[in-house]
Amino acid sequence: AARAAMAALGLPPAALSMGADRAPLWPDALVGAISHDATTCLAFVGRRRDWAGIGLDIEPAAPLPADLIPVICTARESRDARLARALFCAKEAAFKAISGQIGAIPDFHDMRVTLLEEDRFCARLGPPFAPFPAGTRIPGHLVREPDQIAAVVLLPRP
């Protein structure tokens, strides 16, 4: 999927290695994200000159297991198992979009997600993660299909 995404940009395919956090290490000129579930693998790639970060996640459209809900959702977020799955997907995409800049893996409670409409969400950081100040808002999009949910976050260069 990553090689196909690079080819779509007119670039030759390149093997990607993995960082210590298991995130793909993109060529210097690129930024991107990869996600997969049991049936699908997706990659979204852009040029670093255009994008500060890209986040992508895909999940089954099934309720989040009850024991994971308090781990993923803050007290102010929905505890409905189906909505919790969408919140998890949105947080994963937002984390991937900022991870290359913050050099850390935030806790799920470090971010609160608000589902705005059927296809949009806003993730908000609680604590600061340099270069992002506390309260930074990260907009994203959700795609819901009968069997899957996908979230995409595109952070343009300032």
Phi, psi and omega in degrees: 000319179294319179295321177295321179294320177294320178297325178296336176272001181082019181256151176290149178295146179222143175289141179251133172265175184245139175282176180300332179271009180074005178284146178293143176260106184279154172304154187309325184278357186239157171224146182186185179210151177233143174212154178208158169229199185294338185237347189223142172234129181235149172221142177229123185229142175218171178278135182302331179293338182259329189233132175281332179192151176227132177233145183210136173214147175228137183222157172292145179277060181235155178303143174290136178306139186304324182288343178270341185304311179291340177284322185271317189263136173285170180298335182270354179264161182299141176257006174293129187299324179287317177292326179299324177296317178295321177297317178300313180299315179296317179296318179301315180295317180295317178300316180298323182294328182260347189300324179294340181262333185262341178062029181213165175247104181294160173280151179301332180279356175281357182221138175242135182247135173245124175278115187273313179214183181306325187240010182229153174213164174228120175264140181230125178287138173280282179282164175285147171225097185310131011269013183265122178287163176306141178085000179305134178261133182236106181280152178205177181234142174248142172240121181247124175241167182304324184252351185216156172234135176233146176233141179228135174233127177239116179256107180291157174297141177296000000 
